[in-house]
Amino acid sequence: MNVKKCGRWGIISSYARESQKKTLIMRLYTKYHVALRTLIEIKHQLNIVVVGANDGKTNDPIYNFVMRRSGATNILLIEPNKPLLPYLQSNYSSHPSHQIANCAIGKEGTLTLYAVKQEVWSLFQPAYAKGWPSYRAATGITSAIKSHLEEALVRQNLVTDNAIDVLNVPAKELKTLLEELKWPTPIDVLQIDAEGYDDVVIYNSNLSYTRPKLIYFESSNMPKEKGKSLKNYLSKQWYNSYNLGRDTLAVDSRINPTCISLNLIMLIHSGVELIFRVIRKLSVVMKGLIGRREKEPT
């Protein structure tokens, strides 16, 4: 039986296909990207700080957004791993208002980081990094938490004693760095990828001073209790937190037009996501019914 010849079932099949397309669109427009688009529509010019920038491009959720709006964004890229700076500079060379800082964000002083040795970069090529530059996955697991790096290396069957480099880098509170660079405050967006150290970065980002409208950070690498403590801290700082799978988006919830608009958009987006989840489940049921109908004798 040809589904297209059966009006009712043909409509259901078409509906299921359309729902799949719309689900794909929803995946492309995550809460983070919707929030970024909303914020730039309101403010027209954004001041963005990225902590743990790596090369600034590969697997970076903000790169395309910033480069497509290079005239409407100022971006500070903070990367403690010195060998990455040439790649970072190259990827942002066409952006007219970018700045790079080679340090870590944390308590004032020196921070010890654990990194994959350069001679081992080509050996650390996990499946998720297919198509990435050879350095990207290896440098992407640089962390202040040694066990985080060791676990990643063991998963790739690499001997940790021979693969780990110890880096001592200058660490500063975000306020200190911004004042040194004369960077405009408050900032609009704070994006963090610090491999399990994201909470410490946030605690040392002087939120009452820097007051980012959006804070986007990787939460999956933090132990459950640390993640819970961080969200409680953000709540006390008047941020609403949204779970984005491996990441979290915190949105400033103070009473002003910009923050009210951002949180309203987040609520609407959450509602739309819920609707599409229901549609996706219904489409699975419809496919099953269509398949059963096709097998029935005509």
Rosetta blueprint (number, residue, H / E / L):
1 M L
2 N L
3 V H
4 K H
5 K H
6 C L
7 G H
8 R H
9 W H
10 G H
11 I H
12 I H
13 S H
14 S H
15 Y H
16 A H
17 R H
18 E H
19 S H
20 Q H
21 K H
22 K H
23 T H
24 L H
25 I H
26 M H
27 R H
28 L H
29 Y L
30 T L
31 K H
32 Y H
33 H H
34 V H
35 A H
36 L H
37 R H
38 T H
39 L H
40 I H
41 E H
42 I H
43 K H
44 H L
45 Q L
46 L E
47 N E
48 I E
49 V E
50 V E
51 V E
52 G L
53 A L
54 N L
55 D L
56 G L
57 K L
58 T L
59 N L
60 D L
61 P L
62 I L
63 Y H
64 N H
65 F H
66 V H
67 M H
68 R H
69 R L
70 S H
71 G H
72 A H
73 T E
74 N E
75 I E
76 L E
77 L E
78 I E
79 E L
80 P L
81 N L
82 K H
83 P H
84 L H
85 L H
86 P H
87 Y H
88 L H
89 Q H
90 S H
91 N H
92 Y L
93 S L
94 S L
95 H L
96 P L
97 S L
98 H E
99 Q E
100 I E
101 A E
102 N L
103 C L
104 A E
105 I E
106 G L
107 K L
108 E L
109 G E
110 T E
111 L E
112 T E
113 L E
114 Y E
115 A E
116 V E
117 K L
118 Q H
119 E H
120 V H
121 W H
122 S H
123 L H
124 F L
125 Q L
126 P L
127 A H
128 Y H
129 A H
130 K L
131 G L
132 W L
133 P L
134 S L
135 Y L
136 R H
137 A H
138 A H
139 T H
140 G L
141 I L
142 T L
143 S E
144 A L
145 I L
146 K H
147 S H
148 H H
149 L H
150 E H
151 E H
152 A H
153 L H
154 V H
155 R H
156 Q L
157 N L
158 L L
159 V L
160 T H
161 D H
162 N H
163 A H
164 I E
165 D E
166 V E
167 L E
168 N E
169 V E
170 P E
171 A E
172 K E
173 E L
174 L H
175 K H
176 T H
177 L H
178 L H
179 E H
180 E H
181 L H
182 K L
183 W L
184 P L
185 T L
186 P L
187 I L
188 D L
189 V E
190 L E
191 Q E
192 I E
193 D L
194 A L
195 E L
196 G L
197 Y L
198 D H
199 D H
200 V H
201 V H
202 I H
203 Y H
204 N L
205 S L
206 N L
207 L H
208 S H
209 Y H
210 T H
211 R L
212 P L
213 K L
214 L E
215 I E
216 Y E
217 F E
218 E E
219 S L
220 S L
221 N L
222 M L
223 P L
224 K H
225 E H
226 K H
227 G H
228 K H
229 S H
230 L H
231 K H
232 N H
233 Y H
234 L H
235 S H
236 K H
237 Q L
238 W L
239 Y E
240 N E
241 S E
242 Y E
243 N E
244 L E
245 G L
246 R L
247 D E
248 T E
249 L E
250 A E
251 V E
252 D E
253 S L
254 R L
255 I L
256 N L
257 P H
258 T H
259 C H
260 I H
261 S H
262 L H
263 N H
264 L H
265 I H
266 M H
267 L H
268 I H
269 H H
270 S H
271 G H
272 V H
273 E H
274 L H
275 I H
276 F H
277 R H
278 V H
279 I H
280 R H
281 K H
282 L H
283 S H
284 V H
285 V H
286 M H
287 K H
288 G H
289 L H
290 I H
291 G H
292 R H
293 R H
294 E H
295 K H
296 E L
297 P L
298 T L
